[in-house]
Amino acid sequence: RGQRRFRRATSGYGGFPRPKPEGREKTSRRVATRFMCTVCKKMHQPPSIRSKKFEIEGE
């Protein structure tokens, strides 16, 4: 029942009946870090965190 109305609303001018979420992106990105064991080469990925800036410092 609702799908028929939804298709009717979306057809026509090519727009979506609801507002698009543009301009409301989050300013911080999720950083997914991966750690690899030097002995057995097993990968470990802890839960990702949000950060605005991410850099890796070399030795």
PyMOL Python script that loads the backbone (N, CA, C, O; Angstrom):
from pymol import cmd

cmd.read_pdbstr("""\
ATOM      1  N   ARG A   1       0.816  -1.189   0.000  1.00  0.00           N
ATOM      2  CA  ARG A   1       0.000   0.000   0.000  1.00  0.00           C
ATOM      3  C   ARG A   1       0.864   1.260   0.000  1.00  0.00           C
ATOM      4  O   ARG A   1       0.603   2.183  -0.771  1.00  0.00           O
ATOM      5  N   GLY A   2       1.858   1.311   0.827  1.00  0.00           N
ATOM      6  CA  GLY A   2       2.694   2.500   0.887  1.00  0.00           C
ATOM      7  C   GLY A   2       3.657   2.605  -0.276  1.00  0.00           C
ATOM      8  O   GLY A   2       4.044   3.703  -0.676  1.00  0.00           O
ATOM      9  N   GLN A   3       4.045   1.452  -0.822  1.00  0.00           N
ATOM     10  CA  GLN A   3       5.006   1.467  -1.922  1.00  0.00           C
ATOM     11  C   GLN A   3       4.407   2.117  -3.169  1.00  0.00           C
ATOM     12  O   GLN A   3       5.123   2.793  -3.909  1.00  0.00           O
ATOM     13  N   ARG A   4       3.131   1.928  -3.412  1.00  0.00           N
ATOM     14  CA  ARG A   4       2.492   2.522  -4.581  1.00  0.00           C
ATOM     15  C   ARG A   4       2.495   4.041  -4.479  1.00  0.00           C
ATOM     16  O   ARG A   4       2.767   4.730  -5.462  1.00  0.00           O
ATOM     17  N   ARG A   5       2.198   4.558  -3.313  1.00  0.00           N
ATOM     18  CA  ARG A   5       2.234   6.006  -3.116  1.00  0.00           C
ATOM     19  C   ARG A   5       3.657   6.542  -3.215  1.00  0.00           C
ATOM     20  O   ARG A   5       3.896   7.634  -3.731  1.00  0.00           O
ATOM     21  N   PHE A   6       4.574   5.764  -2.718  1.00  0.00           N
ATOM     22  CA  PHE A   6       5.977   6.184  -2.747  1.00  0.00           C
ATOM     23  C   PHE A   6       6.480   6.299  -4.179  1.00  0.00           C
ATOM     24  O   PHE A   6       7.153   7.270  -4.524  1.00  0.00           O
ATOM     25  N   ARG A   7       6.157   5.313  -5.016  1.00  0.00           N
ATOM     26  CA  ARG A   7       6.569   5.373  -6.423  1.00  0.00           C
ATOM     27  C   ARG A   7       5.922   6.541  -7.142  1.00  0.00           C
ATOM     28  O   ARG A   7       6.552   7.171  -7.992  1.00  0.00           O
ATOM     29  N   ARG A   8       4.679   6.839  -6.816  1.00  0.00           N
ATOM     30  CA  ARG A   8       3.991   7.952  -7.458  1.00  0.00           C
ATOM     31  C   ARG A   8       4.633   9.280  -7.069  1.00  0.00           C
ATOM     32  O   ARG A   8       4.728  10.192  -7.891  1.00  0.00           O
ATOM     33  N   ALA A   9       5.067   9.385  -5.835  1.00  0.00           N
ATOM     34  CA  ALA A   9       5.704  10.620  -5.383  1.00  0.00           C
ATOM     35  C   ALA A   9       7.081  10.798  -6.002  1.00  0.00           C
ATOM     36  O   ALA A   9       7.488  11.920  -6.305  1.00  0.00           O
ATOM     37  N   THR A  10       7.801   9.695  -6.190  1.00  0.00           N
ATOM     38  CA  THR A  10       9.152   9.810  -6.737  1.00  0.00           C
ATOM     39  C   THR A  10       9.148   9.981  -8.246  1.00  0.00           C
ATOM     40  O   THR A  10      10.104  10.531  -8.794  1.00  0.00           O
ATOM     41  N   SER A  11       8.122   9.539  -8.929  1.00  0.00           N
ATOM     42  CA  SER A  11       8.097   9.692 -10.380  1.00  0.00           C
ATOM     43  C   SER A  11       7.759  11.133 -10.745  1.00  0.00           C
ATOM     44  O   SER A  11       7.231  11.893  -9.934  1.00  0.00           O
ATOM     45  N   GLY A  12       8.074  11.481 -11.971  1.00  0.00           N
ATOM     46  CA  GLY A  12       7.736  12.835 -12.398  1.00  0.00           C
ATOM     47  C   GLY A  12       8.973  13.691 -12.535  1.00  0.00           C
ATOM     48  O   GLY A  12       9.744  13.533 -13.481  1.00  0.00           O
ATOM     49  N   TYR A  13       9.166  14.598 -11.594  1.00  0.00           N
ATOM     50  CA  TYR A  13      10.250  15.560 -11.731  1.00  0.00           C
ATOM     51  C   TYR A  13      11.610  14.973 -11.380  1.00  0.00           C
ATOM     52  O   TYR A  13      12.609  15.693 -11.404  1.00  0.00           O
ATOM     53  N   GLY A  14      11.673  13.701 -11.059  1.00  0.00           N
ATOM     54  CA  GLY A  14      12.958  13.046 -10.835  1.00  0.00           C
ATOM     55  C   GLY A  14      13.552  13.297  -9.470  1.00  0.00           C
ATOM     56  O   GLY A  14      14.691  12.910  -9.209  1.00  0.00           O
ATOM     57  N   GLY A  15      12.812  13.927  -8.608  1.00  0.00           N
ATOM     58  CA  GLY A  15      13.333  14.197  -7.276  1.00  0.00           C
ATOM     59  C   GLY A  15      12.795  13.212  -6.267  1.00  0.00           C
ATOM     60  O   GLY A  15      11.771  12.562  -6.479  1.00  0.00           O
ATOM     61  N   PHE A  16      13.489  13.123  -5.196  1.00  0.00           N
ATOM     62  CA  PHE A  16      13.061  12.253  -4.105  1.00  0.00           C
ATOM     63  C   PHE A  16      12.104  13.050  -3.237  1.00  0.00           C
ATOM     64  O   PHE A  16      12.338  14.239  -3.024  1.00  0.00           O
ATOM     65  N   PRO A  17      11.046  12.454  -2.731  1.00  0.00           N
ATOM     66  CA  PRO A  17      10.086  13.239  -1.961  1.00  0.00           C
ATOM     67  C   PRO A  17      10.635  13.723  -0.622  1.00  0.00           C
ATOM     68  O   PRO A  17      10.086  14.641  -0.014  1.00  0.00           O
ATOM     69  N   ARG A  18      11.715  13.102  -0.170  1.00  0.00           N
ATOM     70  CA  ARG A  18      12.314  13.540   1.089  1.00  0.00           C
ATOM     71  C   ARG A  18      13.589  14.332   0.807  1.00  0.00           C
ATOM     72  O   ARG A  18      14.205  14.128  -0.238  1.00  0.00           O
ATOM     73  N   PRO A  19      13.996  15.210   1.684  1.00  0.00           N
ATOM     74  CA  PRO A  19      15.216  15.980   1.428  1.00  0.00           C
ATOM     75  C   PRO A  19      16.453  15.092   1.451  1.00  0.00           C
ATOM     76  O   PRO A  19      16.545  14.152   2.240  1.00  0.00           O
ATOM     77  N   LYS A  20      17.396  15.402   0.579  1.00  0.00           N
ATOM     78  CA  LYS A  20      18.635  14.637   0.530  1.00  0.00           C
ATOM     79  C   LYS A  20      19.547  15.089   1.665  1.00  0.00           C
ATOM     80  O   LYS A  20      19.560  16.270   2.012  1.00  0.00           O
ATOM     81  N   PRO A  21      20.295  14.182   2.236  1.00  0.00           N
ATOM     82  CA  PRO A  21      21.168  14.562   3.350  1.00  0.00           C
ATOM     83  C   PRO A  21      22.482  15.176   2.880  1.00  0.00           C
ATOM     84  O   PRO A  21      23.550  14.746   3.315  1.00  0.00           O
ATOM     85  N   GLU A  22      22.423  16.160   2.013  1.00  0.00           N
ATOM     86  CA  GLU A  22      23.640  16.801   1.523  1.00  0.00           C
ATOM     87  C   GLU A  22      24.011  17.953   2.440  1.00  0.00           C
ATOM     88  O   GLU A  22      23.147  18.659   2.961  1.00  0.00           O
ATOM     89  N   GLY A  23      25.287  18.125   2.625  1.00  0.00           N
ATOM     90  CA  GLY A  23      25.756  19.209   3.462  1.00  0.00           C
ATOM     91  C   GLY A  23      25.730  18.899   4.936  1.00  0.00           C
ATOM     92  O   GLY A  23      26.111  19.735   5.757  1.00  0.00           O
ATOM     93  N   ARG A  24      25.286  17.706   5.283  1.00  0.00           N
ATOM     94  CA  ARG A  24      25.240  17.338   6.693  1.00  0.00           C
ATOM     95  C   ARG A  24      26.202  16.200   6.992  1.00  0.00           C
ATOM     96  O   ARG A  24      25.960  15.405   7.900  1.00  0.00           O
ATOM     97  N   GLU A  25      27.298  16.114   6.233  1.00  0.00           N
ATOM     98  CA  GLU A  25      28.261  15.055   6.481  1.00  0.00           C
ATOM     99  C   GLU A  25      28.980  15.332   7.788  1.00  0.00           C
ATOM    100  O   GLU A  25      29.042  16.465   8.264  1.00  0.00           O
ATOM    101  N   LYS A  26      29.500  14.306   8.330  1.00  0.00           N
ATOM    102  CA  LYS A  26      30.263  14.474   9.553  1.00  0.00           C
ATOM    103  C   LYS A  26      31.651  14.987   9.192  1.00  0.00           C
ATOM    104  O   LYS A  26      32.220  14.603   8.170  1.00  0.00           O
ATOM    105  N   THR A  27      32.180  15.842  10.025  1.00  0.00           N
ATOM    106  CA  THR A  27      33.475  16.455   9.727  1.00  0.00           C
ATOM    107  C   THR A  27      34.620  15.499   9.979  1.00  0.00           C
ATOM    108  O   THR A  27      35.699  15.673   9.412  1.00  0.00           O
ATOM    109  N   SER A  28      34.419  14.509  10.802  1.00  0.00           N
ATOM    110  CA  SER A  28      35.495  13.574  11.096  1.00  0.00           C
ATOM    111  C   SER A  28      35.251  12.259  10.366  1.00  0.00           C
ATOM    112  O   SER A  28      34.112  11.824  10.200  1.00  0.00           O
ATOM    113  N   ARG A  29      36.326  11.649   9.941  1.00  0.00           N
ATOM    114  CA  ARG A  29      36.259  10.376   9.230  1.00  0.00           C
ATOM    115  C   ARG A  29      36.620   9.248  10.181  1.00  0.00           C
ATOM    116  O   ARG A  29      37.311   9.456  11.179  1.00  0.00           O
ATOM    117  N   ARG A  30      36.150   8.063   9.864  1.00  0.00           N
ATOM    118  CA  ARG A  30      36.514   6.908  10.675  1.00  0.00           C
ATOM    119  C   ARG A  30      37.863   6.385  10.212  1.00  0.00           C
ATOM    120  O   ARG A  30      38.085   6.170   9.020  1.00  0.00           O
ATOM    121  N   VAL A  31      38.749   6.185  11.156  1.00  0.00           N
ATOM    122  CA  VAL A  31      40.084   5.697  10.849  1.00  0.00           C
ATOM    123  C   VAL A  31      40.153   4.229  11.242  1.00  0.00           C
ATOM    124  O   VAL A  31      39.985   3.878  12.410  1.00  0.00           O
ATOM    125  N   ALA A  32      40.399   3.385  10.265  1.00  0.00           N
ATOM    126  CA  ALA A  32      40.505   1.954  10.519  1.00  0.00           C
ATOM    127  C   ALA A  32      41.980   1.586  10.520  1.00  0.00           C
ATOM    128  O   ALA A  32      42.623   1.571   9.470  1.00  0.00           O
ATOM    129  N   THR A  33      42.509   1.291  11.690  1.00  0.00           N
ATOM    130  CA  THR A  33      43.920   0.916  11.800  1.00  0.00           C
ATOM    131  C   THR A  33      44.032  -0.596  11.813  1.00  0.00           C
ATOM    132  O   THR A  33      43.204  -1.294  12.400  1.00  0.00           O
ATOM    133  N   ARG A  34      45.071  -1.089  11.154  1.00  0.00           N
ATOM    134  CA  ARG A  34      45.330  -2.524  11.119  1.00  0.00           C
ATOM    135  C   ARG A  34      46.721  -2.776  11.668  1.00  0.00           C
ATOM    136  O   ARG A  34      47.688  -2.119  11.284  1.00  0.00           O
ATOM    137  N   PHE A  35      46.801  -3.722  12.555  1.00  0.00           N
ATOM    138  CA  PHE A  35      48.085  -4.101  13.120  1.00  0.00           C
ATOM    139  C   PHE A  35      48.405  -5.512  12.672  1.00  0.00           C
ATOM    140  O   PHE A  35      47.537  -6.384  12.655  1.00  0.00           O
ATOM    141  N   MET A  36      49.679  -5.732  12.304  1.00  0.00           N
ATOM    142  CA  MET A  36      50.087  -7.050  11.862  1.00  0.00           C
ATOM    143  C   MET A  36      51.197  -7.562  12.768  1.00  0.00           C
ATOM    144  O   MET A  36      52.156  -6.848  13.060  1.00  0.00           O
ATOM    145  N   CYS A  37      51.054  -8.793  13.203  1.00  0.00           N
ATOM    146  CA  CYS A  37      52.055  -9.423  14.049  1.00  0.00           C
ATOM    147  C   CYS A  37      53.295  -9.696  13.209  1.00  0.00           C
ATOM    148  O   CYS A  37      53.196 -10.212  12.096  1.00  0.00           O
ATOM    149  N   THR A  38      54.466  -9.347  13.746  1.00  0.00           N
ATOM    150  CA  THR A  38      55.703  -9.552  12.988  1.00  0.00           C
ATOM    151  C   THR A  38      56.135 -11.013  12.991  1.00  0.00           C
ATOM    152  O   THR A  38      56.929 -11.421  12.144  1.00  0.00           O
ATOM    153  N   VAL A  39      55.627 -11.805  13.927  1.00  0.00           N
ATOM    154  CA  VAL A  39      56.030 -13.205  14.025  1.00  0.00           C
ATOM    155  C   VAL A  39      55.151 -14.095  13.148  1.00  0.00           C
ATOM    156  O   VAL A  39      55.647 -14.808  12.275  1.00  0.00           O
ATOM    157  N   CYS A  40      53.834 -14.042  13.392  1.00  0.00           N
ATOM    158  CA  CYS A  40      52.932 -14.949  12.669  1.00  0.00           C
ATOM    159  C   CYS A  40      52.169 -14.260  11.539  1.00  0.00           C
ATOM    160  O   CYS A  40      51.398 -14.914  10.837  1.00  0.00           O
ATOM    161  N   LYS A  41      52.366 -12.963  11.350  1.00  0.00           N
ATOM    162  CA  LYS A  41      51.739 -12.175  10.269  1.00  0.00           C
ATOM    163  C   LYS A  41      50.220 -12.131  10.374  1.00  0.00           C
ATOM    164  O   LYS A  41      49.531 -11.948   9.371  1.00  0.00           O
ATOM    165  N   LYS A  42      49.703 -12.298  11.578  1.00  0.00           N
ATOM    166  CA  LYS A  42      48.258 -12.244  11.775  1.00  0.00           C
ATOM    167  C   LYS A  42      47.819 -10.787  11.873  1.00  0.00           C
ATOM    168  O   LYS A  42      48.440  -9.979  12.564  1.00  0.00           O
ATOM    169  N   MET A  43      46.723 -10.468  11.160  1.00  0.00           N
ATOM    170  CA  MET A  43      46.211  -9.099  11.171  1.00  0.00           C
ATOM    171  C   MET A  43      45.215  -8.934  12.308  1.00  0.00           C
ATOM    172  O   MET A  43      44.441  -9.840  12.619  1.00  0.00           O
ATOM    173  N   HIS A  44      45.252  -7.764  12.917  1.00  0.00           N
ATOM    174  CA  HIS A  44      44.333  -7.435  14.004  1.00  0.00           C
ATOM    175  C   HIS A  44      43.798  -6.042  13.736  1.00  0.00           C
ATOM    176  O   HIS A  44      44.575  -5.103  13.565  1.00  0.00           O
ATOM    177  N   GLN A  45      42.481  -5.895  13.696  1.00  0.00           N
ATOM    178  CA  GLN A  45      41.873  -4.597  13.440  1.00  0.00           C
ATOM    179  C   GLN A  45      40.991  -4.224  14.624  1.00  0.00           C
ATOM    180  O   GLN A  45      39.884  -4.744  14.760  1.00  0.00           O
ATOM    181  N   PRO A  46      41.473  -3.327  15.483  1.00  0.00           N
ATOM    182  CA  PRO A  46      40.655  -2.903  16.619  1.00  0.00           C
ATOM    183  C   PRO A  46      39.486  -2.049  16.141  1.00  0.00           C
ATOM    184  O   PRO A  46      39.463  -1.634  14.982  1.00  0.00           O
ATOM    185  N   PRO A  47      38.523  -1.782  17.005  1.00  0.00           N
ATOM    186  CA  PRO A  47      37.396  -0.936  16.605  1.00  0.00           C
ATOM    187  C   PRO A  47      37.872   0.427  16.115  1.00  0.00           C
ATOM    188  O   PRO A  47      38.745   1.046  16.723  1.00  0.00           O
ATOM    189  N   SER A  48      37.291   0.886  15.014  1.00  0.00           N
ATOM    190  CA  SER A  48      37.738   2.142  14.422  1.00  0.00           C
ATOM    191  C   SER A  48      37.271   3.323  15.264  1.00  0.00           C
ATOM    192  O   SER A  48      36.256   3.257  15.957  1.00  0.00           O
ATOM    193  N   ILE A  49      38.039   4.401  15.182  1.00  0.00           N
ATOM    194  CA  ILE A  49      37.727   5.615  15.933  1.00  0.00           C
ATOM    195  C   ILE A  49      37.561   6.760  14.956  1.00  0.00           C
ATOM    196  O   ILE A  49      38.057   6.705  13.831  1.00  0.00           O
ATOM    197  N   ARG A  50      36.869   7.790  15.385  1.00  0.00           N
ATOM    198  CA  ARG A  50      36.694   8.968  14.549  1.00  0.00           C
ATOM    199  C   ARG A  50      37.775   9.980  14.877  1.00  0.00           C
ATOM    200  O   ARG A  50      38.084  10.222  16.043  1.00  0.00           O
ATOM    201  N   SER A  51      38.344  10.568  13.836  1.00  0.00           N
ATOM    202  CA  SER A  51      39.332  11.619  14.056  1.00  0.00           C
ATOM    203  C   SER A  51      39.338  12.538  12.848  1.00  0.00           C
ATOM    204  O   SER A  51      39.072  12.116  11.723  1.00  0.00           O
ATOM    205  N   LYS A  52      39.648  13.802  13.103  1.00  0.00           N
ATOM    206  CA  LYS A  52      39.706  14.770  12.018  1.00  0.00           C
ATOM    207  C   LYS A  52      41.030  14.679  11.279  1.00  0.00           C
ATOM    208  O   LYS A  52      41.084  14.884  10.066  1.00  0.00           O
ATOM    209  N   LYS A  53      42.098  14.374  12.005  1.00  0.00           N
ATOM    210  CA  LYS A  53      43.415  14.313  11.400  1.00  0.00           C
ATOM    211  C   LYS A  53      44.103  13.035  11.843  1.00  0.00           C
ATOM    212  O   LYS A  53      44.075  12.684  13.023  1.00  0.00           O
ATOM    213  N   PHE A  54      44.723  12.337  10.895  1.00  0.00           N
ATOM    214  CA  PHE A  54      45.400  11.084  11.212  1.00  0.00           C
ATOM    215  C   PHE A  54      46.695  11.033  10.441  1.00  0.00           C
ATOM    216  O   PHE A  54      46.706  11.181   9.218  1.00  0.00           O
ATOM    217  N   GLU A  55      47.797  10.822  11.158  1.00  0.00           N
ATOM    218  CA  GLU A  55      49.079  10.701  10.476  1.00  0.00           C
ATOM    219  C   GLU A  55      49.909   9.640  11.176  1.00  0.00           C
ATOM    220  O   GLU A  55      49.797   9.431  12.384  1.00  0.00           O
ATOM    221  N   ILE A  56      50.743   8.978  10.390  1.00  0.00           N
ATOM    222  CA  ILE A  56      51.614   7.937  10.917  1.00  0.00           C
ATOM    223  C   ILE A  56      53.028   8.488  10.918  1.00  0.00           C
ATOM    224  O   ILE A  56      53.538   8.938   9.892  1.00  0.00           O
ATOM    225  N   GLU A  57      53.647   8.447  12.078  1.00  0.00           N
ATOM    226  CA  GLU A  57      55.015   8.939  12.192  1.00  0.00           C
ATOM    227  C   GLU A  57      55.973   7.773  12.046  1.00  0.00           C
ATOM    228  O   GLU A  57      55.824   6.743  12.703  1.00  0.00           O
ATOM    229  N   GLY A  58      56.953   7.944  11.181  1.00  0.00           N
ATOM    230  CA  GLY A  58      57.954   6.907  10.987  1.00  0.00           C
ATOM    231  C   GLY A  58      59.045   6.989  12.041  1.00  0.00           C
ATOM    232  O   GLY A  58      59.145   7.963  12.787  1.00  0.00           O
ATOM    233  N   GLU A  59      59.854   5.948  12.083  1.00  0.00           N
ATOM    234  CA  GLU A  59      60.926   5.930  13.076  1.00  0.00           C
ATOM    235  C   GLU A  59      62.151   6.636  12.554  1.00  0.00           C
ATOM    236  O   GLU A  59      63.160   6.721  13.254  1.00  0.00           O
TER     237      GLU A  59
END
""", "prot")
cmd.dss("prot")
cmd.show_as("cartoon", "prot")
cmd.util.cbc("prot")
cmd.orient("prot")
